[in-house]
Amino acid sequence: MARRLPPLNALRAFEAAARHLSFSRAAEELSVTQSAVSHQIKALEQRLKLALFRRRGRHLALTAEGHAYLPALREAFDRLALATDRLTRQRLDGRLNVSVLPSFAATWLLPRLKRFRARHPEIELSIQPELRLVDFARDEVDIAIRIGRGPYPGLDAQKLFGETLFPVCSPALRKGPPPIRRPADLARQTLLHDAGREDWAMWLAAAGVGGIDTARGPEFGNYDLVVLAAVGGQGVAIARSALVEEPLREGRLVRLFEPAIPGVFHYWVVCRPEDTARPRIAAFRRWLTEEAAAMPS
């Protein structure tokens, strides 16, 4: 038996306008004009032979019939959206939204992404640098790379690697004048800090070096800025091993002294537990794990 349904656009216009109690806000949501929404709803009311809205000046209210009609339409559209989402999630091709700290994106992820794109050209990556922890229930994010102690309740978290900390600077700064030959020479150098200023205190304590004021020196909100400042000869930084591979390999930074101490944080790849089997997420997680395993010890 054929279904006798009103036009879909008219139903969408009614559902949006009823949800917002505003034709203009419904028009914004549907990317059409307000007159188009008004026309669609008028046509729907004529087809149903009843009024769905009560208009009183600038105020809009649902009639009893509109109130009765709305829940069924809302459920139908929700079920359509869910079915569509489930269908598209099973495909390997398409967009993958990745949330990541800006410093990690710039210094570790970006230099490696060409290898992922070569392996999976069908996956369209959207890298979203974020300082905050994204909310998977609210934000349009499929997977995230986080730095922290873990665990992350309610999420599937896979540890990628940890990091070690040690002082670095540019070759020219180490050469001087004045040259940097031993840890005590750091007292005459500018110390570069990440937000929080904890790394220098941790390293100096582990190295048994005293008499150096860790409160002095500029602080940067993103760690990639600390790296850039160190490469530019503006001071000595505490390197996070995972984030300085490239400048060390290229000789733009040099390591100064022992020891290399373990950092307190690890890098994790996290997603919703129900999404771990999605082809795009599984492919990205697998690639990240391989890249982490290939890092120099």
Secondary structure, 3 states (H helix, E strand, C coil): CCCCCCCHHHHHHHHHHHHHCCHHHHHHHHCCCHHHHHHHHHHHHHHHCCCCEEEECCEEEECHHHHHHHHHHHHHHHHHHHHHHHHHHCCCCEEEEEEECHHHHHHHHHHHHHHHHHHCCCEEEEEEECCCCCCCCCCCCCEEEEEECCCCCCCEEEEEECCEEEEEECHHHHHCCCCCCCHHHHHHCCEEEECCCCHHHHHHHHHCCCCCCCCCCCEECCHHHHHHHHHCCCCEEEEEHHHCHHHHHCCCCEECCCCCEECCCEEEEEECHHHCCCHHHHHHHHHHHHHHHCCCC
